[in-house]
Amino acid sequence: MNFMSLMTQGGAVSVIVAVVLLAMSIASWVVILWKAWLLKRAVGDVARSTAAFWQSRSVDEAREKVKAFDREALVLPLIAAGSIQADNMSARRGGTLATSGDISQQLTRVLRDALHGVLLKLQYGQVLLATVGSTAPFVGLLGTVWGIYHALIAIASSGQITIDKVSGPVGEALIMTAAGLAVAIPAVLAYNVFGRYINRLEADLEGFARDLREMLAPTLVAARTALPPDEPALTSGGSLMRSPAQDGAR
């Protein structure tokens, strides 16, 4: 009795369970292979990129150096966020809540947003692995229960217990149990291993973002202090807003 005959004698439920487990296995292995390749590159790239940044003479020079190492774009978004904030302040692009308040707070906000985007890229696929690892055994258990049910039906209809009546359904049940575990175990192991590397990268990137903030904040504060006062704001009609004292002086 081959595998296909075991599946077909279990009916539509067994076939559906087998297809779901196969889809779970393919999806989890695609994510496992992709994330293993991604994290292997990312661990080395982040270390080389941060080292190249701190060995540079300026932020512009550092950005060019980091481009050669940061193949997964994990460090560059943080550098770009700090540079964009400096450019916006120098060009006096403001008038919004995002550009109001202390310079350090503004810089912290843009670096935090950039860091969240990078971490979201690293976390991609972890939910799928966790879902497959936690649900695949229960999907296999459904096939197991269904196989045992068919075995009991065969025994009840024949009126006597014979090996040919129960071997097929019981074999189907055991295969479903093994299939559920075979799908779940690699997903759980990969989730735990990848989570360790992601936590390490997250700590490194958070430390770099904090150091970058401490380096850029004093420069931005000094540059903002050197800027001339803001121009008076315009009303919707295009006239300059005046204070009541100025209107009375006229």
C-alpha beads as a LAMMPS data file, in Angstrom:
LAMMPS data file: protein, C-alpha beads

250 atoms
249 bonds

1 atom types
1 bond types

-500.0 500.0 xlo xhi
-500.0 500.0 ylo yhi
-500.0 500.0 zlo zhi

Masses

1 110.0

Atoms # bond

1 1 1 0.000 0.000 0.000
2 1 1 1.590 3.229 -1.124
3 1 1 1.239 6.768 0.178
4 1 1 -1.344 7.868 -2.407
5 1 1 -3.656 4.981 -1.603
6 1 1 -3.459 5.857 2.089
7 1 1 -4.449 9.431 1.324
8 1 1 -7.315 8.569 -1.055
9 1 1 -8.941 6.032 1.239
10 1 1 -9.163 8.690 3.970
11 1 1 -11.440 10.829 1.862
12 1 1 -11.446 14.556 1.158
13 1 1 -10.440 15.504 4.708
14 1 1 -7.191 13.552 4.508
15 1 1 -6.359 15.042 1.126
16 1 1 -7.030 18.577 2.380
17 1 1 -4.902 18.011 5.477
18 1 1 -2.059 16.656 3.352
19 1 1 -2.247 19.628 0.963
20 1 1 -2.285 22.128 3.852
21 1 1 0.737 20.488 5.470
22 1 1 2.562 20.477 2.133
23 1 1 1.821 24.190 1.634
24 1 1 3.000 24.954 5.177
25 1 1 6.214 23.015 4.609
26 1 1 7.007 24.744 1.307
27 1 1 6.278 28.205 2.709
28 1 1 8.336 27.650 5.858
29 1 1 11.326 26.250 3.962
30 1 1 11.283 29.148 1.520
31 1 1 11.362 31.563 4.458
32 1 1 14.021 29.513 6.268
33 1 1 16.387 29.487 3.298
34 1 1 15.796 33.154 2.490
35 1 1 16.239 34.374 6.069
36 1 1 19.336 32.221 6.582
37 1 1 20.894 33.902 3.538
38 1 1 19.695 37.365 4.626
39 1 1 20.892 37.149 8.227
40 1 1 24.242 35.653 7.251
41 1 1 24.883 38.705 5.062
42 1 1 23.366 41.134 7.547
43 1 1 25.555 40.146 10.499
44 1 1 28.741 40.818 8.581
45 1 1 27.398 43.862 6.735
46 1 1 26.298 45.700 9.887
47 1 1 29.676 45.168 11.558
48 1 1 31.613 46.323 8.490
49 1 1 29.269 49.250 7.806
50 1 1 29.443 50.686 11.320
51 1 1 33.224 50.289 11.364
52 1 1 33.504 52.084 8.010
53 1 1 31.240 54.879 9.256
54 1 1 33.296 55.681 12.330
55 1 1 36.539 55.549 10.382
56 1 1 35.310 58.211 7.931
57 1 1 36.152 61.901 8.110
58 1 1 32.638 63.206 7.399
59 1 1 29.057 61.983 7.146
60 1 1 29.081 62.312 3.344
61 1 1 32.261 60.260 3.094
62 1 1 30.824 57.705 5.512
63 1 1 27.658 57.349 3.442
64 1 1 29.675 56.522 0.333
65 1 1 31.783 53.986 2.200
66 1 1 28.800 52.314 3.827
67 1 1 27.103 51.816 0.439
68 1 1 29.837 49.348 -0.484
69 1 1 29.193 47.192 2.602
70 1 1 25.509 47.590 3.460
71 1 1 24.037 45.222 0.859
72 1 1 20.756 44.765 2.756
73 1 1 20.305 48.510 3.469
74 1 1 20.234 48.182 7.261
75 1 1 22.618 50.985 8.245
76 1 1 22.099 53.411 5.359
77 1 1 18.500 54.315 6.355
78 1 1 19.756 55.494 9.750
79 1 1 22.483 57.660 8.185
80 1 1 20.022 59.009 5.621
81 1 1 17.508 59.909 8.345
82 1 1 20.078 61.972 10.218
83 1 1 21.257 63.662 7.031
84 1 1 17.721 64.514 5.902
85 1 1 16.972 66.034 9.285
86 1 1 20.083 68.212 8.997
87 1 1 19.172 69.259 5.448
88 1 1 15.615 70.148 6.435
89 1 1 16.827 72.298 9.293
90 1 1 19.422 74.035 7.143
91 1 1 16.831 74.747 4.457
92 1 1 14.405 75.887 7.162
93 1 1 11.675 73.569 5.967
94 1 1 9.320 73.791 8.855
95 1 1 6.064 75.147 10.101
96 1 1 4.834 71.703 11.171
97 1 1 4.727 69.817 14.433
98 1 1 7.436 67.468 13.108
99 1 1 9.942 70.329 12.959
100 1 1 8.922 71.983 16.208
101 1 1 10.468 71.341 19.563
102 1 1 13.969 70.472 20.599
103 1 1 16.476 69.427 17.924
104 1 1 17.455 66.328 19.887
105 1 1 13.840 65.210 20.059
106 1 1 13.383 65.701 16.327
107 1 1 16.516 63.709 15.596
108 1 1 15.440 60.955 17.980
109 1 1 12.076 60.713 16.241
110 1 1 13.448 60.379 12.701
111 1 1 16.099 57.872 13.781
112 1 1 13.483 55.832 15.654
113 1 1 11.243 55.709 12.580
114 1 1 14.163 54.635 10.389
115 1 1 15.180 51.994 12.930
116 1 1 11.648 50.583 13.040
117 1 1 11.671 50.215 9.262
118 1 1 14.979 48.333 9.362
119 1 1 13.818 46.034 12.158
120 1 1 10.596 45.310 10.274
121 1 1 12.720 44.031 7.384
122 1 1 14.672 41.774 9.744
123 1 1 11.510 40.464 11.417
124 1 1 9.821 39.637 8.111
125 1 1 8.855 35.951 7.978
126 1 1 9.109 35.326 11.703
127 1 1 5.340 35.351 12.107
128 1 1 4.966 32.704 9.412
129 1 1 7.520 30.434 11.092
130 1 1 5.849 30.863 14.479
131 1 1 2.424 30.157 12.986
132 1 1 3.567 27.030 11.157
133 1 1 5.442 25.765 14.195
134 1 1 2.423 26.148 16.459
135 1 1 -0.365 24.975 14.126
136 1 1 1.189 22.211 12.003
137 1 1 1.010 19.564 14.790
138 1 1 -2.701 20.280 15.235
139 1 1 -3.330 20.050 11.493
140 1 1 -1.573 16.685 11.528
141 1 1 -3.618 15.710 14.560
142 1 1 -6.785 16.364 12.570
143 1 1 -5.613 13.844 9.985
144 1 1 -4.744 11.421 12.768
145 1 1 -8.209 11.643 14.302
146 1 1 -9.791 11.218 10.904
147 1 1 -7.699 8.097 10.208
148 1 1 -8.637 6.542 13.541
149 1 1 -12.279 7.333 12.825
150 1 1 -12.059 5.424 9.540
151 1 1 -10.417 2.517 11.354
152 1 1 -13.299 2.349 13.844
153 1 1 -15.859 2.567 11.044
154 1 1 -14.135 -0.307 9.226
155 1 1 -14.147 -2.435 12.376
156 1 1 -17.836 -1.695 13.058
157 1 1 -18.929 -2.488 9.513
158 1 1 -17.039 -5.787 9.320
159 1 1 -18.057 -6.988 12.770
160 1 1 -14.602 -8.405 13.421
161 1 1 -11.099 -7.012 13.839
162 1 1 -8.800 -7.987 10.987
163 1 1 -5.445 -6.513 10.081
164 1 1 -6.536 -5.579 6.559
165 1 1 -9.449 -3.528 7.906
166 1 1 -7.439 -1.376 10.297
167 1 1 -3.976 -1.272 8.751
168 1 1 -4.862 1.359 6.154
169 1 1 -6.625 3.886 8.404
170 1 1 -4.114 3.441 11.227
171 1 1 -1.219 3.822 8.809
172 1 1 -2.843 7.004 7.474
173 1 1 -3.195 8.338 11.031
174 1 1 0.446 7.665 11.838
175 1 1 1.608 9.322 8.620
176 1 1 -0.431 12.446 9.387
177 1 1 1.059 12.656 12.871
178 1 1 4.582 12.324 11.523
179 1 1 3.893 14.850 8.751
180 1 1 2.630 17.453 11.212
181 1 1 5.737 17.078 13.363
182 1 1 8.037 17.107 10.328
183 1 1 6.573 20.432 9.245
184 1 1 6.535 22.018 12.714
185 1 1 9.976 21.082 14.055
186 1 1 12.109 22.875 11.395
187 1 1 9.913 25.963 11.650
188 1 1 10.277 26.154 15.439
189 1 1 14.030 25.580 15.333
190 1 1 14.497 28.192 12.622
191 1 1 12.333 30.703 14.513
192 1 1 14.448 30.366 17.637
193 1 1 17.796 30.504 15.821
194 1 1 16.777 33.464 13.656
195 1 1 15.372 35.264 16.683
196 1 1 18.772 35.103 18.357
197 1 1 20.510 36.696 15.366
198 1 1 17.772 39.301 14.963
199 1 1 18.106 40.321 18.615
200 1 1 21.848 40.702 18.144
201 1 1 21.394 42.856 15.045
202 1 1 18.698 44.898 16.773
203 1 1 21.042 45.667 19.665
204 1 1 23.844 46.664 17.277
205 1 1 21.571 48.932 15.222
206 1 1 20.034 50.547 18.297
207 1 1 23.504 51.262 19.650
208 1 1 24.589 52.766 16.331
209 1 1 21.454 54.928 16.168
210 1 1 22.077 56.161 19.711
211 1 1 25.704 56.992 18.938
212 1 1 24.670 58.700 15.702
213 1 1 22.170 60.825 17.601
214 1 1 24.758 61.846 20.186
215 1 1 27.149 62.837 17.397
216 1 1 24.677 64.801 15.241
217 1 1 22.600 66.521 17.933
218 1 1 25.245 69.072 19.089
219 1 1 26.070 69.939 15.468
220 1 1 22.411 70.517 14.606
221 1 1 21.859 72.617 17.721
222 1 1 24.855 74.804 16.876
223 1 1 23.718 75.159 13.261
224 1 1 20.205 76.132 14.300
225 1 1 21.542 78.746 16.727
226 1 1 23.565 80.312 13.921
227 1 1 20.520 80.649 11.643
228 1 1 18.841 84.097 11.344
229 1 1 15.407 84.574 12.926
230 1 1 12.411 83.132 11.128
231 1 1 10.513 85.257 8.625
232 1 1 7.063 86.449 9.731
233 1 1 4.342 84.013 8.788
234 1 1 1.889 84.755 5.980
235 1 1 -1.850 84.725 6.387
236 1 1 -4.092 82.905 3.952
237 1 1 -4.572 86.154 2.080
238 1 1 -0.843 86.624 1.611
239 1 1 -0.384 89.586 4.014
240 1 1 2.100 89.467 6.874
241 1 1 0.603 88.727 10.268
242 1 1 0.933 91.730 12.586
243 1 1 0.492 92.026 16.267
244 1 1 -2.208 94.366 17.675
245 1 1 0.522 96.765 18.845
246 1 1 1.853 97.007 15.292
247 1 1 -1.627 97.712 13.947
248 1 1 -2.121 100.477 16.553
249 1 1 1.225 102.082 15.664
250 1 1 0.000 102.508 12.146

Bonds

1 1 1 2
2 1 2 3
3 1 3 4
4 1 4 5
5 1 5 6
6 1 6 7
7 1 7 8
8 1 8 9
9 1 9 10
10 1 10 11
11 1 11 12
12 1 12 13
13 1 13 14
14 1 14 15
15 1 15 16
16 1 16 17
17 1 17 18
18 1 18 19
19 1 19 20
20 1 20 21
21 1 21 22
22 1 22 23
23 1 23 24
24 1 24 25
25 1 25 26
26 1 26 27
27 1 27 28
28 1 28 29
29 1 29 30
30 1 30 31
31 1 31 32
32 1 32 33
33 1 33 34
34 1 34 35
35 1 35 36
36 1 36 37
37 1 37 38
38 1 38 39
39 1 39 40
40 1 40 41
41 1 41 42
42 1 42 43
43 1 43 44
44 1 44 45
45 1 45 46
46 1 46 47
47 1 47 48
48 1 48 49
49 1 49 50
50 1 50 51
51 1 51 52
52 1 52 53
53 1 53 54
54 1 54 55
55 1 55 56
56 1 56 57
57 1 57 58
58 1 58 59
59 1 59 60
60 1 60 61
61 1 61 62
62 1 62 63
63 1 63 64
64 1 64 65
65 1 65 66
66 1 66 67
67 1 67 68
68 1 68 69
69 1 69 70
70 1 70 71
71 1 71 72
72 1 72 73
73 1 73 74
74 1 74 75
75 1 75 76
76 1 76 77
77 1 77 78
78 1 78 79
79 1 79 80
80 1 80 81
81 1 81 82
82 1 82 83
83 1 83 84
84 1 84 85
85 1 85 86
86 1 86 87
87 1 87 88
88 1 88 89
89 1 89 90
90 1 90 91
91 1 91 92
92 1 92 93
93 1 93 94
94 1 94 95
95 1 95 96
96 1 96 97
97 1 97 98
98 1 98 99
99 1 99 100
100 1 100 101
101 1 101 102
102 1 102 103
103 1 103 104
104 1 104 105
105 1 105 106
106 1 106 107
107 1 107 108
108 1 108 109
109 1 109 110
110 1 110 111
111 1 111 112
112 1 112 113
113 1 113 114
114 1 114 115
115 1 115 116
116 1 116 117
117 1 117 118
118 1 118 119
119 1 119 120
120 1 120 121
121 1 121 122
122 1 122 123
123 1 123 124
124 1 124 125
125 1 125 126
126 1 126 127
127 1 127 128
128 1 128 129
129 1 129 130
130 1 130 131
131 1 131 132
132 1 132 133
133 1 133 134
134 1 134 135
135 1 135 136
136 1 136 137
137 1 137 138
138 1 138 139
139 1 139 140
140 1 140 141
141 1 141 142
142 1 142 143
143 1 143 144
144 1 144 145
145 1 145 146
146 1 146 147
147 1 147 148
148 1 148 149
149 1 149 150
150 1 150 151
151 1 151 152
152 1 152 153
153 1 153 154
154 1 154 155
155 1 155 156
156 1 156 157
157 1 157 158
158 1 158 159
159 1 159 160
160 1 160 161
161 1 161 162
162 1 162 163
163 1 163 164
164 1 164 165
165 1 165 166
166 1 166 167
167 1 167 168
168 1 168 169
169 1 169 170
170 1 170 171
171 1 171 172
172 1 172 173
173 1 173 174
174 1 174 175
175 1 175 176
176 1 176 177
177 1 177 178
178 1 178 179
179 1 179 180
180 1 180 181
181 1 181 182
182 1 182 183
183 1 183 184
184 1 184 185
185 1 185 186
186 1 186 187
187 1 187 188
188 1 188 189
189 1 189 190
190 1 190 191
191 1 191 192
192 1 192 193
193 1 193 194
194 1 194 195
195 1 195 196
196 1 196 197
197 1 197 198
198 1 198 199
199 1 199 200
200 1 200 201
201 1 201 202
202 1 202 203
203 1 203 204
204 1 204 205
205 1 205 206
206 1 206 207
207 1 207 208
208 1 208 209
209 1 209 210
210 1 210 211
211 1 211 212
212 1 212 213
213 1 213 214
214 1 214 215
215 1 215 216
216 1 216 217
217 1 217 218
218 1 218 219
219 1 219 220
220 1 220 221
221 1 221 222
222 1 222 223
223 1 223 224
224 1 224 225
225 1 225 226
226 1 226 227
227 1 227 228
228 1 228 229
229 1 229 230
230 1 230 231
231 1 231 232
232 1 232 233
233 1 233 234
234 1 234 235
235 1 235 236
236 1 236 237
237 1 237 238
238 1 238 239
239 1 239 240
240 1 240 241
241 1 241 242
242 1 242 243
243 1 243 244
244 1 244 245
245 1 245 246
246 1 246 247
247 1 247 248
248 1 248 249
249 1 249 250
